Amino acid sequence: MSQSKLPLYAIVELLMRLAGVNAQIGNYKNHTERGDDVLVRTTNGSIQLSRTLVLSQFNKPEDIQKRDLESLASRFRRRLSKTKD
């Protein structure tokens, strides 16, 4: 695995786990890596993950506790819908 690129499937797996806590999160669309931050866009909004968390999902997912997922899921930002007049 490249030092600069994170494995996409680890991000998707993490989103699937987060969706188990908050079904509003939605499905993976894309992501942007900036330093230790990973901004993940989903079908319903966005969520910011840390590089460390994604690598933990890749290397040892059992170390991520349910309370950690609950805390992270609470930071999900729902995309604002456009209203039609």
Secondary structure, DSSP 8 states (H G I E B T S, - for coil): --SS---HHHHHHHHHHHHHH-GGG--EEEEEEETTEEEEEESSEEEEEEHHHHHHHHH-GGGS-HHHHHHHHTT-EE-------
